[in-house]
Amino acid sequence: MSVWFVTGASRGFGQEITRAALAAGHQVAATARSADAVRSRFPDAGDALLAVPLDVTDHHSIEEGVAAAVERFGRIDVLVNNAGRGLLAAVEEADDTAVRAVYETNVLGVLAVQRAVLPTLRQQRSGHVINISSVGGFAGGAGWGIYASTKFAVEGFSEALHAELAPLGIHVTIVEPGYFRTDFLDPSSLQTGVHLIDDYAATSGAVRDRVADINHAQPGDPVKAARAIVDVAAASDPPLRLQLGTDTLQVVDAKLASVRKEMDAWRGVAVTTDHD
């Protein structure tokens, strides 16, 4: 039995990960801005669940939430940084306010929660940090530039964190979901009301239209994804990256092939830039 600490646990992936961890016999400190919202999702969880009010943009609430989890369960074994928000806009369309808001949650919020939890994992010399990224954290696309950049940031520092924590017995896994049938594409999670520019109607505008059409009809099953994440946390040698969904696999395969093709085409330039 492990102790899980999950952010954004009142809905979406966070809710399903909490449910899957509880079903597997684990204890869960499930956090969200509203602890009551968490409790309402899991009325029969009993003592295995601790509902914790936590805002990932509020350092004080993070510290209190982590302290409450350690006081209740005595340890933390798995940290799931799941809380996040979306922004669908052409890069030029996104103003500073919108950009800062998504970075505050998706990047600075993850870093703040990690900083609060890692001293416990380091003291234990064990644990697992699971950072929920996105297929957009591996390959950017029209309309998702700012959102993807936050997930690229998560992937970059998670790779470094993997190298830093491995000697201490702590695993790091980056989860890269594609389109899953959660409420991520709802207005409550995804901001699209930015200053639209007609020149991007065929690119980011087309993506915006397509997203509206597929909302709640996405191919990925969040229940199955949550079970996969819980299973990976139990693996003796978990992956640094875990792709979820056939759409993610297609995007990753295409980018790997594209990068290899372009690098090979321009290798002759690259090798000319070293000192003689």
Contacts in CASP RR format, 6 or more apart in sequence:
PFRMAT RR
TARGET T0000
AUTHOR 0000-0000-0000
METHOD contacts of the structure
MODEL  1
MSVWFVTGASRGFGQEITRAALAAGHQVAATARSADAVRSRFPDAGDALL
AVPLDVTDHHSIEEGVAAAVERFGRIDVLVNNAGRGLLAAVEEADDTAVR
AVYETNVLGVLAVQRAVLPTLRQQRSGHVINISSVGGFAGGAGWGIYAST
KFAVEGFSEALHAELAPLGIHVTIVEPGYFRTDFLDPSSLQTGVHLIDDY
AATSGAVRDRVADINHAQPGDPVKAARAIVDVAAASDPPLRLQLGTDTLQ
VVDAKLASVRKEMDAWRGVAVTTDHD
1 25 0 8 1.000
1 26 0 8 1.000
1 27 0 8 1.000
2 21 0 8 1.000
2 26 0 8 1.000
2 27 0 8 1.000
2 77 0 8 1.000
2 78 0 8 1.000
2 233 0 8 1.000
3 26 0 8 1.000
3 27 0 8 1.000
3 28 0 8 1.000
3 29 0 8 1.000
3 69 0 8 1.000
3 73 0 8 1.000
3 74 0 8 1.000
3 75 0 8 1.000
3 76 0 8 1.000
3 77 0 8 1.000
3 78 0 8 1.000
4 17 0 8 1.000
4 18 0 8 1.000
4 21 0 8 1.000
4 26 0 8 1.000
4 27 0 8 1.000
4 28 0 8 1.000
4 29 0 8 1.000
4 76 0 8 1.000
4 77 0 8 1.000
4 78 0 8 1.000
4 79 0 8 1.000
4 80 0 8 1.000
5 28 0 8 1.000
5 29 0 8 1.000
5 31 0 8 1.000
5 66 0 8 1.000
5 69 0 8 1.000
5 76 0 8 1.000
5 78 0 8 1.000
5 79 0 8 1.000
5 80 0 8 1.000
5 117 0 8 1.000
6 14 0 8 1.000
6 17 0 8 1.000
6 18 0 8 1.000
6 21 0 8 1.000
6 28 0 8 1.000
6 29 0 8 1.000
6 30 0 8 1.000
6 31 0 8 1.000
6 80 0 8 1.000
6 82 0 8 1.000
7 14 0 8 1.000
7 31 0 8 1.000
7 32 0 8 1.000
7 54 0 8 1.000
7 56 0 8 1.000
7 80 0 8 1.000
7 81 0 8 1.000
7 82 0 8 1.000
7 83 0 8 1.000
7 113 0 8 1.000
8 14 0 8 1.000
8 15 0 8 1.000
8 31 0 8 1.000
8 32 0 8 1.000
8 82 0 8 1.000
8 83 0 8 1.000
8 84 0 8 1.000
9 15 0 8 1.000
9 17 0 8 1.000
9 18 0 8 1.000
9 28 0 8 1.000
9 30 0 8 1.000
9 31 0 8 1.000
9 32 0 8 1.000
9 38 0 8 1.000
9 41 0 8 1.000
9 82 0 8 1.000
10 30 0 8 1.000
10 32 0 8 1.000
10 33 0 8 1.000
10 34 0 8 1.000
10 37 0 8 1.000
10 38 0 8 1.000
10 41 0 8 1.000
11 32 0 8 1.000
11 37 0 8 1.000
11 41 0 8 1.000
11 182 0 8 1.000
11 183 0 8 1.000
12 182 0 8 1.000
12 183 0 8 1.000
12 184 0 8 1.000
12 222 0 8 1.000
13 82 0 8 1.000
13 132 0 8 1.000
13 177 0 8 1.000
13 180 0 8 1.000
13 182 0 8 1.000
13 222 0 8 1.000
13 225 0 8 1.000
13 226 0 8 1.000
14 30 0 8 1.000
14 80 0 8 1.000
14 82 0 8 1.000
14 226 0 8 1.000
15 41 0 8 1.000
16 222 0 8 1.000
16 223 0 8 1.000
16 225 0 8 1.000
16 226 0 8 1.000
17 80 0 8 1.000
17 82 0 8 1.000
17 226 0 8 1.000
17 229 0 8 1.000
17 230 0 8 1.000
18 28 0 8 1.000
18 30 0 8 1.000
18 38 0 8 1.000
18 41 0 8 1.000
18 42 0 8 1.000
18 49 0 8 1.000
19 41 0 8 1.000
19 42 0 8 1.000
19 223 0 8 1.000
19 226 0 8 1.000
20 223 0 8 1.000
20 226 0 8 1.000
20 227 0 8 1.000
20 229 0 8 1.000
20 230 0 8 1.000
21 28 0 8 1.000
21 78 0 8 1.000
21 230 0 8 1.000
22 28 0 8 1.000
22 42 0 8 1.000
22 45 0 8 1.000
22 48 0 8 1.000
22 49 0 8 1.000
24 230 0 8 1.000
24 234 0 8 1.000
25 48 0 8 1.000
26 48 0 8 1.000
26 78 0 8 1.000
26 230 0 8 1.000
27 48 0 8 1.000
27 49 0 8 1.000
27 50 0 8 1.000
27 73 0 8 1.000
28 45 0 8 1.000
28 48 0 8 1.000
28 49 0 8 1.000
28 50 0 8 1.000
29 50 0 8 1.000
29 52 0 8 1.000
29 65 0 8 1.000
29 68 0 8 1.000
29 69 0 8 1.000
29 72 0 8 1.000
29 73 0 8 1.000
29 76 0 8 1.000
30 38 0 8 1.000
30 42 0 8 1.000
30 49 0 8 1.000
30 50 0 8 1.000
30 51 0 8 1.000
30 52 0 8 1.000
31 38 0 8 1.000
31 51 0 8 1.000
31 52 0 8 1.000
31 53 0 8 1.000
31 54 0 8 1.000
31 65 0 8 1.000
31 83 0 8 1.000
32 38 0 8 1.000
32 51 0 8 1.000
32 53 0 8 1.000
32 54 0 8 1.000
32 83 0 8 1.000
33 53 0 8 1.000
33 54 0 8 1.000
33 55 0 8 1.000
34 53 0 8 1.000
35 51 0 8 1.000
35 52 0 8 1.000
35 53 0 8 1.000
36 51 0 8 1.000
38 49 0 8 1.000
38 51 0 8 1.000
38 52 0 8 1.000
39 49 0 8 1.000
39 51 0 8 1.000
42 49 0 8 1.000
42 51 0 8 1.000
50 68 0 8 1.000
50 69 0 8 1.000
50 72 0 8 1.000
50 73 0 8 1.000
52 65 0 8 1.000
52 68 0 8 1.000
52 69 0 8 1.000
53 61 0 8 1.000
53 65 0 8 1.000
54 61 0 8 1.000
54 62 0 8 1.000
54 64 0 8 1.000
54 65 0 8 1.000
55 61 0 8 1.000
55 62 0 8 1.000
56 62 0 8 1.000
56 83 0 8 1.000
56 84 0 8 1.000
56 105 0 8 1.000
56 109 0 8 1.000
56 110 0 8 1.000
56 112 0 8 1.000
56 113 0 8 1.000
57 104 0 8 1.000
57 105 0 8 1.000
57 108 0 8 1.000
57 109 0 8 1.000
57 112 0 8 1.000
59 112 0 8 1.000
59 116 0 8 1.000
62 109 0 8 1.000
62 112 0 8 1.000
62 113 0 8 1.000
62 116 0 8 1.000
63 116 0 8 1.000
65 116 0 8 1.000
66 76 0 8 1.000
66 113 0 8 1.000
66 116 0 8 1.000
66 117 0 8 1.000
66 120 0 8 1.000
69 76 0 8 1.000
70 76 0 8 1.000
70 120 0 8 1.000
75 120 0 8 1.000
75 124 0 8 1.000
76 117 0 8 1.000
76 120 0 8 1.000
76 121 0 8 1.000
76 127 0 8 1.000
77 124 0 8 1.000
77 126 0 8 1.000
77 127 0 8 1.000
77 128 0 8 1.000
78 127 0 8 1.000
78 128 0 8 1.000
78 130 0 8 1.000
78 233 0 8 1.000
79 113 0 8 1.000
79 114 0 8 1.000
79 117 0 8 1.000
79 121 0 8 1.000
79 127 0 8 1.000
79 128 0 8 1.000
79 129 0 8 1.000
79 130 0 8 1.000
80 130 0 8 1.000
80 132 0 8 1.000
80 229 0 8 1.000
81 109 0 8 1.000
81 110 0 8 1.000
81 113 0 8 1.000
81 114 0 8 1.000
81 129 0 8 1.000
81 130 0 8 1.000
81 131 0 8 1.000
81 132 0 8 1.000
81 154 0 8 1.000
82 132 0 8 1.000
83 105 0 8 1.000
83 109 0 8 1.000
84 105 0 8 1.000
84 106 0 8 1.000
84 132 0 8 1.000
84 189 0 8 1.000
85 101 0 8 1.000
85 102 0 8 1.000
85 105 0 8 1.000
85 106 0 8 1.000
85 189 0 8 1.000
85 190 0 8 1.000
85 191 0 8 1.000
86 102 0 8 1.000
86 106 0 8 1.000
86 147 0 8 1.000
86 184 0 8 1.000
86 189 0 8 1.000
86 190 0 8 1.000
86 191 0 8 1.000
87 94 0 8 1.000
87 98 0 8 1.000
87 99 0 8 1.000
87 101 0 8 1.000
87 102 0 8 1.000
87 146 0 8 1.000
87 147 0 8 1.000
87 190 0 8 1.000
87 191 0 8 1.000
87 192 0 8 1.000
87 194 0 8 1.000
88 143 0 8 1.000
88 144 0 8 1.000
88 147 0 8 1.000
88 190 0 8 1.000
88 191 0 8 1.000
88 192 0 8 1.000
88 204 0 8 1.000
88 207 0 8 1.000
88 208 0 8 1.000
88 211 0 8 1.000
89 98 0 8 1.000
89 143 0 8 1.000
89 146 0 8 1.000
89 191 0 8 1.000
89 192 0 8 1.000
89 193 0 8 1.000
89 194 0 8 1.000
89 204 0 8 1.000
90 142 0 8 1.000
90 143 0 8 1.000
90 197 0 8 1.000
90 200 0 8 1.000
90 203 0 8 1.000
90 204 0 8 1.000
90 205 0 8 1.000
91 143 0 8 1.000
91 145 0 8 1.000
91 146 0 8 1.000
92 197 0 8 1.000
92 200 0 8 1.000
93 194 0 8 1.000
93 195 0 8 1.000
93 196 0 8 1.000
93 197 0 8 1.000
93 200 0 8 1.000
93 204 0 8 1.000
94 146 0 8 1.000
94 194 0 8 1.000
95 194 0 8 1.000
95 195 0 8 1.000
98 146 0 8 1.000
98 191 0 8 1.000
98 194 0 8 1.000
99 146 0 8 1.000
101 191 0 8 1.000
102 146 0 8 1.000
102 147 0 8 1.000
102 150 0 8 1.000
102 191 0 8 1.000
103 150 0 8 1.000
103 153 0 8 1.000
106 147 0 8 1.000
106 150 0 8 1.000
106 151 0 8 1.000
106 153 0 8 1.000
106 154 0 8 1.000
107 150 0 8 1.000
107 153 0 8 1.000
107 154 0 8 1.000
110 131 0 8 1.000
110 154 0 8 1.000
111 157 0 8 1.000
114 129 0 8 1.000
114 161 0 8 1.000
117 129 0 8 1.000
118 129 0 8 1.000
118 165 0 8 1.000
118 170 0 8 1.000
121 127 0 8 1.000
121 129 0 8 1.000
121 165 0 8 1.000
121 168 0 8 1.000
121 170 0 8 1.000
122 165 0 8 1.000
122 168 0 8 1.000
122 170 0 8 1.000
125 168 0 8 1.000
125 169 0 8 1.000
125 170 0 8 1.000
126 169 0 8 1.000
126 170 0 8 1.000
127 169 0 8 1.000
127 170 0 8 1.000
127 171 0 8 1.000
128 170 0 8 1.000
128 171 0 8 1.000
128 172 0 8 1.000
128 173 0 8 1.000
128 233 0 8 1.000
128 238 0 8 1.000
129 158 0 8 1.000
129 161 0 8 1.000
129 165 0 8 1.000
129 170 0 8 1.000
129 171 0 8 1.000
129 172 0 8 1.000
129 173 0 8 1.000
130 172 0 8 1.000
130 173 0 8 1.000
130 175 0 8 1.000
130 229 0 8 1.000
130 232 0 8 1.000
130 233 0 8 1.000
131 154 0 8 1.000
131 158 0 8 1.000
131 172 0 8 1.000
131 173 0 8 1.000
131 174 0 8 1.000
131 175 0 8 1.000
132 175 0 8 1.000
132 177 0 8 1.000
133 151 0 8 1.000
133 154 0 8 1.000
133 155 0 8 1.000
133 158 0 8 1.000
133 174 0 8 1.000
133 175 0 8 1.000
133 176 0 8 1.000
134 147 0 8 1.000
134 148 0 8 1.000
134 151 0 8 1.000
134 176 0 8 1.000
134 177 0 8 1.000
134 178 0 8 1.000
135 176 0 8 1.000
135 177 0 8 1.000
135 178 0 8 1.000
135 243 0 8 1.000
135 247 0 8 1.000
135 248 0 8 1.000
135 251 0 8 1.000
135 252 0 8 1.000
136 144 0 8 1.000
136 147 0 8 1.000
136 148 0 8 1.000
136 151 0 8 1.000
136 152 0 8 1.000
136 176 0 8 1.000
136 251 0 8 1.000
137 148 0 8 1.000
137 151 0 8 1.000
137 152 0 8 1.000
137 154 0 8 1.000
137 155 0 8 1.000
137 176 0 8 1.000
138 155 0 8 1.000
138 176 0 8 1.000
138 241 0 8 1.000
138 248 0 8 1.000
138 251 0 8 1.000
138 252 0 8 1.000
138 255 0 8 1.000
139 148 0 8 1.000
139 251 0 8 1.000
139 252 0 8 1.000
139 254 0 8 1.000
139 255 0 8 1.000
140 148 0 8 1.000
140 152 0 8 1.000
141 148 0 8 1.000
141 207 0 8 1.000
142 200 0 8 1.000
142 203 0 8 1.000
142 204 0 8 1.000
142 206 0 8 1.000
142 207 0 8 1.000
143 200 0 8 1.000
143 203 0 8 1.000
143 204 0 8 1.000
143 205 0 8 1.000
143 207 0 8 1.000
143 208 0 8 1.000
144 207 0 8 1.000
154 174 0 8 1.000
155 174 0 8 1.000
158 172 0 8 1.000
158 174 0 8 1.000
158 240 0 8 1.000
159 174 0 8 1.000
159 240 0 8 1.000
161 172 0 8 1.000
162 171 0 8 1.000
162 172 0 8 1.000
162 240 0 8 1.000
165 171 0 8 1.000
165 172 0 8 1.000
166 172 0 8 1.000
171 238 0 8 1.000
172 240 0 8 1.000
173 232 0 8 1.000
173 233 0 8 1.000
173 238 0 8 1.000
173 239 0 8 1.000
173 240 0 8 1.000
173 241 0 8 1.000
173 242 0 8 1.000
174 240 0 8 1.000
174 241 0 8 1.000
174 242 0 8 1.000
175 229 0 8 1.000
175 242 0 8 1.000
175 244 0 8 1.000
176 241 0 8 1.000
176 242 0 8 1.000
176 243 0 8 1.000
176 244 0 8 1.000
176 248 0 8 1.000
176 252 0 8 1.000
177 220 0 8 1.000
177 225 0 8 1.000
177 244 0 8 1.000
177 245 0 8 1.000
177 248 0 8 1.000
178 220 0 8 1.000
178 244 0 8 1.000
178 245 0 8 1.000
178 247 0 8 1.000
178 248 0 8 1.000
178 251 0 8 1.000
179 214 0 8 1.000
179 218 0 8 1.000
179 219 0 8 1.000
179 220 0 8 1.000
179 247 0 8 1.000
180 218 0 8 1.000
180 219 0 8 1.000
180 220 0 8 1.000
180 221 0 8 1.000
180 222 0 8 1.000
180 225 0 8 1.000
180 244 0 8 1.000
180 245 0 8 1.000
181 216 0 8 1.000
181 217 0 8 1.000
181 218 0 8 1.000
181 219 0 8 1.000
181 220 0 8 1.000
181 221 0 8 1.000
181 222 0 8 1.000
182 218 0 8 1.000
182 222 0 8 1.000
183 189 0 8 1.000
183 216 0 8 1.000
184 190 0 8 1.000
185 211 0 8 1.000
185 212 0 8 1.000
185 214 0 8 1.000
185 215 0 8 1.000
185 216 0 8 1.000
185 218 0 8 1.000
186 215 0 8 1.000
190 211 0 8 1.000
192 208 0 8 1.000
196 205 0 8 1.000
219 245 0 8 1.000
219 246 0 8 1.000
219 247 0 8 1.000
220 244 0 8 1.000
220 245 0 8 1.000
220 247 0 8 1.000
225 244 0 8 1.000
225 245 0 8 1.000
228 242 0 8 1.000
228 244 0 8 1.000
229 242 0 8 1.000
232 238 0 8 1.000
232 239 0 8 1.000
232 242 0 8 1.000
243 249 0 8 1.000
243 252 0 8 1.000
263 270 0 8 1.000
END
